[in-house]
Amino acid sequence: MADFPSKVTTETSSPNSQNSQQGGNSLRGLAANVTTMVDMSFIRSIPAILMMAEILLGLLQWALIASAPYTLLPAYGWVMFVAVTLWILTTILFFMILFGAQQKLTAVPWPLTVMVYHSAATVLYLTAFLANAASVRPYYYTYFYGHMAAAAFFGAVVTVAYGASAFFSYLDWKGDGGNAATSTVPT
């Protein structure tokens, strides 16, 4: 206790000089706040890489379909609905996990929610891919045949990516998860 005053340093300043310092450091402080909010370990994980692939390849799929006259076949309405809707939802989910929404929204069972989302997305994308692949033939003699065929390929790849995400989400949900009922039972 005797050495306590020697370890303390105090600085005094006027209120005006403090405000001018805050203005100069506001961007630095904002950058520090953003980097502390971002979960950098998530970016390097396999589920994050899969989600980024789903976002990028899903965007490619619906952009290829949108660049062609897809309204000629009703099946492409379903394909576009699934592709755009899941692209938006996956992007939102990615940023929610990246910025740590699961720590702020503790009432949501996140591992189960993410697993159900990826499982449903896999089934929906499988149906959309099959509709896309089955509807490529009418475009065979047109300029847009390559667009629709490439969209079917990317639909297959995105379906596989969603399936892999569902698998990893299942492992996360079924994993150690910190179940209080099993960890507090005396052995």
Backbone as a printed PyTorch tensor [residue, N CA C, xyz], in Angstrom:
tensor([[[  0.8050,  -1.1960,   0.0000],
         [  0.0000,   0.0000,   0.0000],
         [  0.8510,   1.2640,   0.0000]],

        [[  2.0460,   1.1720,   0.5330],
         [  2.8930,   2.3540,   0.6300],
         [  3.3260,   2.8490,  -0.7380]],

        [[  3.4380,   1.9510,  -1.7150],
         [  3.8920,   2.3890,  -3.0290],
         [  2.7290,   2.7440,  -3.9650]],

        [[  1.5090,   2.7630,  -3.5020],
         [  0.3520,   3.0860,  -4.3290],
         [  0.4390,   4.4730,  -4.9640]],

        [[  0.7490,   5.5430,  -4.2160],
         [  0.7900,   6.8600,  -4.8700],
         [  1.8650,   6.9830,  -5.9460]],

        [[  2.9320,   6.2210,  -5.8740],
         [  3.9670,   6.3420,  -6.8950],
         [  3.5540,   5.6900,  -8.2180]],

        [[  2.5920,   4.7990,  -8.2010],
         [  2.1410,   4.1360,  -9.4260],
         [  1.0320,   4.9010, -10.1350]],

        [[  0.4820,   5.8880,  -9.5330],
         [ -0.6360,   6.6150, -10.1070],
         [ -0.1220,   7.8700, -10.7820]],

        [[ -0.5550,   8.0950, -12.0050],
         [ -0.2460,   9.3450, -12.6930],
         [ -1.5580,  10.0210, -13.0370]],

        [[ -1.5740,  11.2860, -12.8690],
         [ -2.7830,  12.0510, -13.2000],
         [ -2.4180,  13.1340, -14.1840]],

        [[ -3.3400,  13.4040, -15.0650],
         [ -3.1690,  14.4870, -16.0210],
         [ -4.4200,  15.3370, -15.9560]],

        [[ -4.2160,  16.6060, -16.0350],
         [ -5.3580,  17.5110, -16.0630],
         [ -5.3460,  18.2550, -17.3780]],

        [[ -6.5320,  18.5290, -17.8500],
         [ -6.6490,  19.2920, -19.0870],
         [ -7.9370,  20.0770, -19.0310]],

        [[ -8.0020,  21.0500, -19.8810],
         [ -9.2190,  21.8540, -19.9330],
         [-10.2470,  21.1280, -20.8000]],

        [[-11.5360,  21.3920, -20.6300],
         [-12.5690,  20.7220, -21.4290],
         [-12.4040,  20.9550, -22.9300]],

        [[-11.9090,  22.1260, -23.3450],
         [-11.7550,  22.4120, -24.7700],
         [-10.6720,  21.5430, -25.4090]],

        [[ -9.5800,  21.3360, -24.7150],
         [ -8.5070,  20.5370, -25.3000],
         [ -8.9220,  19.0710, -25.3840]],

        [[ -9.7750,  18.6130, -24.4830],
         [-10.2360,  17.2350, -24.5290],
         [-11.1520,  17.0150, -25.7350]],

        [[-12.0180,  17.9710, -26.0380],
         [-12.8990,  17.8520, -27.1920],
         [-12.1140,  17.8560, -28.4930]],

        [[-11.0610,  18.6570, -28.5620],
         [-10.2860,  18.6940, -29.7910],
         [ -9.5270,  17.3880, -29.9770]],

        [[ -9.1130,  16.7400, -28.8930],
         [ -8.4380,  15.4690, -29.0200],
         [ -9.4180,  14.3820, -29.4680]],

        [[-10.6340,  14.4220, -28.9650],
         [-11.6150,  13.4200, -29.3640],
         [-11.9320,  13.5390, -30.8480]],

        [[-12.0240,  14.7390, -31.3600],
         [-12.3080,  14.9330, -32.7790],
         [-11.2020,  14.3720, -33.6400]],

        [[ -9.9620,  14.5130, -33.2240],
         [ -8.8440,  14.0020, -33.9910],
         [ -8.7510,  12.4910, -33.9460]],

        [[ -9.2150,  11.8760, -32.9050],
         [ -9.0960,  10.4330, -32.7520],
         [-10.3970,   9.6990, -33.0440]],

        [[-11.4170,  10.3860, -33.5440],
         [-12.7080,   9.7330, -33.7200],
         [-12.6500,   8.6120, -34.7550]],

        [[-11.9190,   8.8060, -35.8470],
         [-11.8140,   7.7380, -36.8350],
         [-11.0050,   6.5710, -36.2970]],

        [[ -9.9650,   6.8600, -35.5550],
         [ -9.1660,   5.7970, -34.9650],
         [-10.0020,   5.0220, -33.9480]],

        [[-10.7890,   5.7280, -33.1640],
         [-11.6570,   5.0710, -32.1900],
         [-12.7450,   4.2520, -32.8530]],

        [[-13.2820,   4.7850, -33.9530],
         [-14.3050,   4.0420, -34.6930],
         [-13.7230,   2.7680, -35.2740]],

        [[-12.5390,   2.8460, -35.8350],
         [-11.8950,   1.6540, -36.3930],
         [-11.6130,   0.6350, -35.2960]],

        [[-11.2140,   1.0920, -34.1290],
         [-10.9620,   0.1690, -33.0200],
         [-12.2580,  -0.4850, -32.5610]],

        [[-13.3580,   0.2790, -32.5340],
         [-14.6460,  -0.2960, -32.1410],
         [-15.1200,  -1.3430, -33.1470]],

        [[-14.9360,  -1.0820, -34.4330],
         [-15.3810,  -2.0180, -35.4560],
         [-14.5610,  -3.2940, -35.3960]],

        [[-13.2430,  -3.1740, -35.2270],
         [-12.4180,  -4.3780, -35.1950],
         [-12.6570,  -5.2030, -33.9400]],

        [[-13.0630,  -4.5750, -32.8450],
         [-13.3740,  -5.3670, -31.6630],
         [-14.7270,  -6.0470, -31.8060]],

        [[-15.6130,  -5.5150, -32.6400],
         [-16.9150,  -6.1210, -32.8490],
         [-16.8470,  -7.3040, -33.8160]],

        [[-15.8790,  -7.3200, -34.7280],
         [-15.7820,  -8.3530, -35.7410],
         [-15.1360,  -9.6010, -35.1460]],

        [[-15.7510, -10.7500, -35.3900],
         [-15.2320, -12.0260, -34.9120],
         [-14.2570, -12.5660, -35.9560]],

        [[-12.9750, -12.2660, -35.7820],
         [-11.9680, -12.6500, -36.7650],
         [-11.7640, -14.1710, -36.8190]],

        [[-12.0120, -14.8710, -35.7270],
         [-11.8730, -16.3280, -35.7630],
         [-12.9600, -16.9520, -36.6410]],

        [[-14.1110, -16.3100, -36.7510],
         [-15.1770, -16.8160, -37.6200],
         [-14.7670, -16.7250, -39.0880]],

        [[-14.1050, -15.6530, -39.4750],
         [-13.7030, -15.4540, -40.8700],
         [-12.8120, -16.6010, -41.3450]],

        [[-11.9740, -17.0990, -40.4540],
         [-11.0230, -18.1470, -40.8200],
         [-11.6040, -19.5630, -40.7120]],

        [[-12.8410, -19.6900, -40.3210],
         [-13.4320, -21.0120, -40.1110],
         [-14.0240, -21.5660, -41.4170]],

        [[-14.1970, -22.8680, -41.4470],
         [-14.7810, -23.5280, -42.6180],
         [-16.2280, -23.0770, -42.8480]],

        [[-17.0840, -22.9590, -41.8040],
         [-18.4410, -22.4670, -42.0620],
         [-18.4720, -21.0630, -42.6810]],

        [[-17.5560, -20.1890, -42.2840],
         [-17.5310, -18.8460, -42.8730],
         [-17.0940, -18.8980, -44.3290]],

        [[-16.1010, -19.7270, -44.6280],
         [-15.6450, -19.8640, -46.0100],
         [-16.7640, -20.4270, -46.8810]],

        [[-17.5030, -21.4010, -46.3460],
         [-18.6390, -21.9430, -47.0870],
         [-19.7190, -20.8880, -47.3090]],

        [[-19.9840, -20.0740, -46.2860],
         [-21.0040, -19.0220, -46.4440],
         [-20.5630, -17.9880, -47.4680]],

        [[-19.2740, -17.6360, -47.4720],
         [-18.7870, -16.6910, -48.4820],
         [-18.8940, -17.2890, -49.8800]],

        [[-18.6310, -18.5940, -50.0100],
         [-18.7910, -19.2640, -51.3080],
         [-20.2630, -19.2810, -51.7240]],

        [[-21.1660, -19.5370, -50.7690],
         [-22.5950, -19.5250, -51.0760],
         [-23.0410, -18.1520, -51.5500]],

        [[-22.5280, -17.1190, -50.9130],
         [-22.9070, -15.7550, -51.2970],
         [-22.3780, -15.4300, -52.6910]],

        [[-21.1230, -15.7070, -52.9420],
         [-20.5140, -15.3790, -54.2330],
         [-21.1060, -16.2080, -55.3680]],

        [[-21.1830, -17.5180, -55.1870],
         [-21.6900, -18.3740, -56.2600],
         [-23.1950, -18.2240, -56.4550]],

        [[-23.9310, -17.9700, -55.3680],
         [-25.3580, -17.6880, -55.5040],
         [-25.6040, -16.4100, -56.2910]],

        [[-24.7620, -15.4030, -56.0460],
         [-24.8520, -14.1600, -56.8200],
         [-24.5770, -14.4290, -58.2900]],

        [[-23.5650, -15.2290, -58.5780],
         [-23.2710, -15.5750, -59.9740],
         [-24.4460, -16.2980, -60.6220]],

        [[-25.0610, -17.2030, -59.8850],
         [-26.1740, -17.9670, -60.4580],
         [-27.3370, -17.0590, -60.8320]],

        [[-27.7940, -16.2660, -59.8740],
         [-28.9700, -15.4740, -60.2240],
         [-28.6390, -14.3310, -61.1700]],

        [[-27.3950, -13.8730, -61.1970],
         [-27.0180, -12.8470, -62.1750],
         [-27.0110, -13.4300, -63.5910]],

        [[-26.5390, -14.6580, -63.7380],
         [-26.5680, -15.2970, -65.0520],
         [-27.9990, -15.5110, -65.5350]],

        [[-28.8710, -15.9200, -64.6330],
         [-30.2620, -16.1290, -65.0320],
         [-30.9350, -14.7970, -65.3370]],

        [[-30.6550, -13.7830, -64.5330],
         [-31.2800, -12.4780, -64.7440],
         [-30.8130, -11.8200, -66.0410]],

        [[-29.6490, -12.2190, -66.5480],
         [-29.1500, -11.6250, -67.7920],
         [-29.7970, -12.2470, -69.0250]],

        [[-30.6090, -13.2640, -68.8450],
         [-31.2970, -13.9380, -69.9500],
         [-32.7990, -13.6970, -69.8250]],

        [[-33.5290, -13.9450, -70.8910],
         [-34.9930, -13.8100, -70.8090],
         [-35.6050, -15.0150, -70.0730]],

        [[-35.4690, -15.0010, -68.7660],
         [-35.8860, -16.1500, -67.9600],
         [-37.3960, -16.2270, -67.7610]],

        [[-38.1170, -15.1800, -68.0790],
         [-39.5630, -15.1900, -67.8670],
         [-40.2930, -16.0560, -68.8910]],

        [[-39.5710, -16.5580, -69.8960],
         [-40.2030, -17.4160, -70.8990],
         [-40.6050, -18.7660, -70.3130]],

        [[-39.8840, -19.2170, -69.3030],
         [-40.1910, -20.5020, -68.6640],
         [-40.5440, -20.2730, -67.2000]],

        [[-41.6860, -20.7800, -66.7470],
         [-42.1140, -20.5580, -65.3670],
         [-41.1620, -21.1440, -64.3190]],

        [[-40.4120, -22.1770, -64.6740],
         [-39.5010, -22.7990, -63.7100],
         [-38.4480, -21.8130, -63.2220]],

        [[-38.0580, -20.8930, -64.0850],
         [-37.0330, -19.9320, -63.6880],
         [-37.5420, -18.9050, -62.6800]],

        [[-38.8380, -18.7490, -62.5810],
         [-39.3900, -17.9010, -61.5160],
         [-39.0640, -18.4900, -60.1530]],

        [[-39.2110, -19.8180, -60.0240],
         [-38.8700, -20.5030, -58.7760],
         [-37.3640, -20.4340, -58.5160]],

        [[-36.5850, -20.6540, -59.5500],
         [-35.1310, -20.6270, -59.4010],
         [-34.6800, -19.2440, -58.9340]],

        [[-35.2140, -18.2080, -59.5510],
         [-34.8290, -16.8440, -59.1530],
         [-35.2960, -16.5210, -57.7360]],

        [[-36.4950, -16.9500, -57.3850],
         [-36.9910, -16.7060, -56.0350],
         [-36.0710, -17.3470, -55.0020]],

        [[-35.7310, -18.6120, -55.2020],
         [-34.8660, -19.3180, -54.2530],
         [-33.4810, -18.6870, -54.2230]],

        [[-32.9060, -18.4340, -55.3940],
         [-31.5430, -17.9230, -55.4570],
         [-31.4250, -16.5450, -54.8060]],

        [[-32.3220, -15.6460, -55.1210],
         [-32.2250, -14.2850, -54.5780],
         [-32.5730, -14.2640, -53.0960]],

        [[-33.6180, -14.9680, -52.7080],
         [-34.0220, -14.9830, -51.2990],
         [-32.9290, -15.5730, -50.4160]],

        [[-32.3760, -16.7150, -50.8120],
         [-31.3290, -17.3290, -49.9960],
         [-30.0330, -16.5370, -50.0490]],

        [[-29.7760, -15.8570, -51.1510],
         [-28.5950, -14.9920, -51.2220],
         [-28.7160, -13.8580, -50.2020]],

        [[-29.8720, -13.2280, -50.1320],
         [-30.0840, -12.1390, -49.1730],
         [-30.0130, -12.6680, -47.7410]],

        [[-30.7090, -13.7730, -47.4610],
         [-30.7300, -14.3180, -46.1000],
         [-29.3530, -14.8050, -45.6550]],

        [[-28.5950, -15.4090, -46.5600],
         [-27.2580, -15.8730, -46.2120],
         [-26.3320, -14.6940, -45.9420]],

        [[-26.4710, -13.6380, -46.7140],
         [-25.6600, -12.4420, -46.4850],
         [-25.9810, -11.8340, -45.1180]],

        [[-27.2430, -11.7510, -44.7820],
         [-27.6430, -11.2150, -43.4740],
         [-27.1260, -12.1090, -42.3510]],

        [[-27.2910, -13.4170, -42.4860],
         [-26.8110, -14.3470, -41.4640],
         [-25.2970, -14.2680, -41.3080]],

        [[-24.5860, -14.1540, -42.4160],
         [-23.1250, -14.0520, -42.3670],
         [-22.7000, -12.8280, -41.5540]],

        [[-23.3080, -11.6880, -41.8340],
         [-22.9270, -10.4750, -41.1050],
         [-23.3940, -10.5070, -39.6560]],

        [[-24.5110, -11.1570, -39.3850],
         [-24.9530, -11.2900, -37.9910],
         [-23.9580, -12.1120, -37.1820]],

        [[-23.4870, -13.2120, -37.7570],
         [-22.5050, -14.0310, -37.0570],
         [-21.1670, -13.3180, -36.9930]],

        [[-20.7840, -12.6320, -38.0650],
         [-19.5100, -11.9130, -38.0960],
         [-19.4460, -10.8390, -37.0270]],

        [[-20.5310, -10.1210, -36.8150],
         [-20.5390,  -9.0440, -35.8300],
         [-21.0520,  -9.4870, -34.4640]],

        [[-21.1840, -10.7830, -34.2340],
         [-21.4780, -11.3100, -32.9110],
         [-22.8940, -11.1100, -32.4310]],

        [[-23.8660, -11.2370, -33.3190],
         [-25.2570, -11.0820, -32.8980],
         [-25.6710, -12.1840, -31.9340]],

        [[-25.0000, -13.3470, -32.0080],
         [-25.3710, -14.4410, -31.1180],
         [-25.0400, -14.1190, -29.6690]],

        [[-24.0820, -13.2290, -29.4210],
         [-23.8170, -12.8140, -28.0410],
         [-24.8550, -11.8120, -27.5470]],

        [[-25.4310, -11.0420, -28.4680],
         [-26.4140, -10.0310, -28.0790],
         [-27.8350, -10.6020, -28.0240]],

        [[-28.1250, -11.5650, -28.8650],
         [-29.4570, -12.1760, -28.9180],
         [-29.3680, -13.5810, -28.3180]],

        [[-29.2710, -13.6550, -27.0300],
         [-29.0590, -14.9430, -26.3580],
         [-30.3200, -15.7940, -26.2990]],

        [[-31.4860, -15.2170, -26.5560],
         [-32.7260, -15.9870, -26.5080],
         [-32.8610, -16.9210, -27.7100]],

        [[-32.1000, -16.6610, -28.7790],
         [-32.1640, -17.4800, -29.9790],
         [-31.2000, -18.6570, -29.8320]],

        [[-31.6640, -19.8910, -30.0350],
         [-30.7420, -21.0420, -30.0130],
         [-29.9550, -21.0840, -31.3240]],

        [[-28.8470, -20.3780, -31.3930],
         [-28.1160, -20.1580, -32.6380],
         [-27.6590, -21.4240, -33.3410]],

        [[-27.0520, -22.3880, -32.6610],
         [-26.6300, -23.5850, -33.4090],
         [-27.8070, -24.3010, -34.0850]],

        [[-28.9320, -24.4140, -33.3930],
         [-30.1130, -25.0490, -33.9740],
         [-30.6830, -24.1980, -35.1140]],

        [[-30.7460, -22.8970, -34.9260],
         [-31.2830, -21.9980, -35.9490],
         [-30.4520, -22.0610, -37.2210]],

        [[-29.1420, -22.0200, -37.0840],
         [-28.2610, -22.0590, -38.2580],
         [-28.3540, -23.4190, -38.9420]],

        [[-28.4620, -24.4910, -38.1660],
         [-28.5850, -25.8280, -38.7590],
         [-29.9000, -25.9610, -39.5370]],

        [[-30.9970, -25.5010, -38.9610],
         [-32.2870, -25.5750, -39.6480],
         [-32.2610, -24.7090, -40.9050]],

        [[-31.6580, -23.5290, -40.8290],
         [-31.5710, -22.6490, -42.0000],
         [-30.7990, -23.3250, -43.1260]],

        [[-29.6190, -23.8500, -42.8170],
         [-28.8040, -24.4680, -43.8660],
         [-29.4550, -25.7360, -44.4170]],

        [[-30.1350, -26.4860, -43.5790],
         [-30.8300, -27.6840, -44.0610],
         [-31.9690, -27.3090, -45.0000]],

        [[-32.7630, -26.3230, -44.6190],
         [-33.8590, -25.8690, -45.4820],
         [-33.3110, -25.2630, -46.7740]],

        [[-32.2210, -24.5190, -46.6720],
         [-31.6130, -23.9220, -47.8610],
         [-31.0950, -25.0060, -48.8040]],

        [[-30.5680, -26.0780, -48.2580],
         [-30.0900, -27.1820, -49.0990],
         [-31.2420, -27.7990, -49.8860]],

        [[-32.3540, -28.0520, -49.2220],
         [-33.5080, -28.6530, -49.9020],
         [-34.0660, -27.6960, -50.9530]],

        [[-34.2050, -26.4210, -50.5990],
         [-34.7280, -25.4440, -51.5590],
         [-33.8070, -25.2830, -52.7600]],

        [[-32.5020, -25.2140, -52.5010],
         [-31.5600, -25.0550, -53.6050],
         [-31.5060, -26.3080, -54.4750]],

        [[-31.7010, -27.4830, -53.8730],
         [-31.7440, -28.7070, -54.6690],
         [-32.9140, -28.6690, -55.6470]],

        [[-34.0750, -28.2370, -55.1770],
         [-35.2350, -28.1410, -56.0710],
         [-35.0100, -27.0750, -57.1450]],

        [[-34.3930, -25.9530, -56.7570],
         [-34.1310, -24.8980, -57.7340],
         [-33.0970, -25.3470, -58.7600]],

        [[-32.0700, -26.0550, -58.3050],
         [-31.0620, -26.5640, -59.2440],
         [-31.6830, -27.5380, -60.2350]],

        [[-32.5230, -28.4500, -59.7370],
         [-33.1570, -29.4170, -60.6280],
         [-34.0740, -28.7240, -61.6420]],

        [[-34.8080, -27.7150, -61.1920],
         [-35.6590, -26.9540, -62.1150],
         [-34.8120, -26.2090, -63.1400]],

        [[-33.6850, -25.6690, -62.7030],
         [-32.7890, -24.9570, -63.6080],
         [-32.1870, -25.9090, -64.6260]],

        [[-31.6730, -27.0410, -64.1560],
         [-31.0390, -27.9970, -65.0610],
         [-32.0370, -28.5840, -66.0550]],

        [[-33.2640, -28.8110, -65.6290],
         [-34.2800, -29.3720, -66.5190],
         [-34.7810, -28.3600, -67.5380]],

        [[-34.5810, -27.0770, -67.2810],
         [-35.1240, -26.0380, -68.1560],
         [-34.0750, -25.3930, -69.0550]],

        [[-32.9090, -25.9590, -69.1590],
         [-31.8530, -25.3760, -69.9900],
         [-32.0920, -25.6680, -71.4730]],

        [[-32.6500, -26.8130, -71.7840],
         [-32.7990, -27.2800, -73.1670],
         [-33.5220, -26.2890, -74.0850]],

        [[-34.6010, -25.6180, -73.6720],
         [-35.2580, -24.6860, -74.6030],
         [-34.3690, -23.5260, -75.0730]],

        [[-33.2950, -23.2790, -74.3890],
         [-32.3910, -22.1910, -74.7730],
         [-31.2380, -22.6870, -75.6600]],

        [[-31.3160, -23.9330, -76.1260],
         [-30.1870, -24.5530, -76.8110],
         [-29.7330, -23.7670, -78.0440]],

        [[-30.6420, -23.2730, -78.8430],
         [-30.2740, -22.5740, -80.0730],
         [-30.2440, -21.0620, -79.9110]],

        [[-30.1360, -20.5980, -78.6910],
         [-30.0920, -19.1590, -78.4590],
         [-28.7440, -18.7610, -77.8660]],

        [[-28.5430, -17.4800, -77.8270],
         [-27.3280, -16.9100, -77.2380],
         [-27.2580, -17.2010, -75.7380]],

        [[-28.3810, -17.4040, -75.0860],
         [-28.4470, -17.5210, -73.6300],
         [-28.2810, -18.9540, -73.1140]],

        [[-28.0170, -19.8860, -74.0090],
         [-27.8350, -21.2740, -73.5820],
         [-26.6660, -21.4050, -72.5990]],

        [[-25.5710, -20.7460, -72.8910],
         [-24.4030, -20.7830, -72.0050],
         [-24.6990, -20.1740, -70.6410]],

        [[-25.4860, -19.1230, -70.6190],
         [-25.8660, -18.4910, -69.3550],
         [-26.6580, -19.4530, -68.4790]],

        [[-27.6390, -20.0960, -69.0880],
         [-28.4960, -20.9980, -68.3210],
         [-27.7510, -22.2580, -67.8960]],

        [[-26.8660, -22.7620, -68.7620],
         [-26.0780, -23.9390, -68.4080],
         [-25.1010, -23.6040, -67.2750]],

        [[-24.4670, -22.4530, -67.3540],
         [-23.5560, -22.0300, -66.2830],
         [-24.3280, -21.7990, -64.9870]],

        [[-25.5230, -21.2470, -65.0820],
         [-26.3510, -21.0420, -63.8930],
         [-26.7110, -22.3820, -63.2610]],

        [[-26.9850, -23.3960, -64.0860],
         [-27.2760, -24.7280, -63.5420],
         [-26.0460, -25.2980, -62.8430]],

        [[-24.8570, -25.0900, -63.4330],
         [-23.6250, -25.5590, -62.7900],
         [-23.4170, -24.8760, -61.4410]],

        [[-23.5470, -23.5540, -61.4150],
         [-23.3660, -22.8300, -60.1540],
         [-24.4510, -23.2010, -59.1430]],

        [[-25.6480, -23.5040, -59.6210],
         [-26.6970, -23.9820, -58.7270],
         [-26.3220, -25.2980, -58.0660]],

        [[-25.6760, -26.1920, -58.8290],
         [-25.2260, -27.4630, -58.2560],
         [-24.1360, -27.2270, -57.2150]],

        [[-23.2010, -26.3360, -57.5150],
         [-22.1080, -26.0550, -56.5760],
         [-22.6470, -25.4000, -55.3040]],

        [[-23.5960, -24.4790, -55.4420],
         [-24.1720, -23.8250, -54.2660],
         [-24.9740, -24.8250, -53.4440]],

        [[-25.6490, -25.7590, -54.1010],
         [-26.3800, -26.8060, -53.3790],
         [-25.4250, -27.6430, -52.5410]],

        [[-24.2890, -27.9970, -53.1130],
         [-23.2810, -28.7600, -52.3720],
         [-22.7250, -27.9250, -51.2140]],

        [[-22.5020, -26.6320, -51.4480],
         [-21.9980, -25.7620, -50.3790],
         [-23.0040, -25.6480, -49.2360]],

        [[-24.2790, -25.5050, -49.5580],
         [-25.2980, -25.4600, -48.5110],
         [-25.3900, -26.8050, -47.7750]],

        [[-25.2290, -27.9020, -48.5030],
         [-25.2160, -29.2110, -47.8540],
         [-24.0480, -29.3540, -46.8980]],

        [[-22.8650, -28.8920, -47.3110],
         [-21.6980, -28.9300, -46.4210],
         [-21.9080, -28.0180, -45.2100]],

        [[-22.5170, -26.8640, -45.4260],
         [-22.8150, -25.9670, -44.3030],
         [-23.8100, -26.6090, -43.3480]],

        [[-24.7870, -27.3180, -43.9010],
         [-25.7500, -28.0160, -43.0430],
         [-25.0490, -29.0910, -42.2230]],

        [[-24.1010, -29.7920, -42.8260],
         [-23.3480, -30.8180, -42.1080],
         [-22.5310, -30.2030, -40.9730]],

        [[-21.8000, -29.1300, -41.2620],
         [-20.9960, -28.4940, -40.2180],
         [-21.8810, -27.8430, -39.1510]],

        [[-23.0390, -27.3370, -39.5480],
         [-23.9790, -26.7950, -38.5710],
         [-24.5290, -27.8890, -37.6800]],

        [[-24.7630, -29.0540, -38.2630],
         [-25.2210, -30.2040, -37.4750],
         [-24.1530, -30.6050, -36.4640]],

        [[-22.8950, -30.6610, -36.9010],
         [-21.8110, -30.9930, -35.9760],
         [-21.7050, -29.9670, -34.8580]],

        [[-21.8920, -28.6940, -35.1960],
         [-21.8510, -27.6370, -34.1820],
         [-23.0130, -27.7760, -33.2100]],

        [[-24.1990, -28.0790, -33.7350],
         [-25.3780, -28.2320, -32.8780],
         [-25.2540, -29.4710, -32.0040]],

        [[-24.7880, -30.5740, -32.5640],
         [-24.6980, -31.8270, -31.8380],
         [-23.4530, -31.8720, -30.9600]],

        [[-22.5060, -30.9860, -31.1900],
         [-21.2230, -31.0000, -30.4920],
         [-21.3360, -30.6930, -29.0200]],

        [[-20.2050, -30.3920, -28.4170],
         [-20.0900, -30.2090, -26.9650],
         [-20.9980, -29.1070, -26.4540]],

        [[-21.2770, -28.0940, -27.1580],
         [-22.2400, -27.0580, -26.8740],
         [-22.4670, -26.5980, -25.4510]],

        [[-21.8780, -27.1990, -24.4620],
         [-22.0340, -26.7450, -23.0840],
         [-23.3940, -27.0570, -22.5020]],

        [[-23.9340, -28.2480, -22.7180],
         [-25.2300, -28.6310, -22.1860],
         [-25.1310, -28.7540, -20.6640]],

        [[-25.8470, -27.9180, -19.9710],
         [-25.7790, -27.8930, -18.4990],
         [-26.3070, -29.1830, -17.8980]],

        [[-27.2700, -29.8260, -18.5190],
         [-27.8440, -31.0420, -17.9670],
         [-26.8320, -32.1900, -17.9480]],

        [[-25.9920, -32.2760, -18.9780],
         [-25.0210, -33.3660, -19.0110],
         [-23.7380, -33.0160, -18.2930]],

        [[-23.4140, -31.7390, -18.1650],
         [-22.1430, -31.3840, -17.5500],
         [-22.2500, -31.2570, -16.0210]],

        [[-23.4610, -31.1940, -15.4690],
         [-23.5990, -31.0440, -14.0140],
         [-23.9980, -32.3420, -13.3230]],

        [[-24.2150, -33.3950, -14.0880],
         [-24.5980, -34.6620, -13.4890],
         [-23.3610, -35.2940, -12.8630]],

        [[-23.4310, -35.6280, -11.5600],
         [-22.2480, -36.2420, -10.9320],
         [-22.0300, -37.6560, -11.4660]],

        [[-20.7720, -38.0270, -11.5880],
         [-20.4630, -39.3750, -12.0890],
         [-19.8850, -40.2430, -11.0160]]])
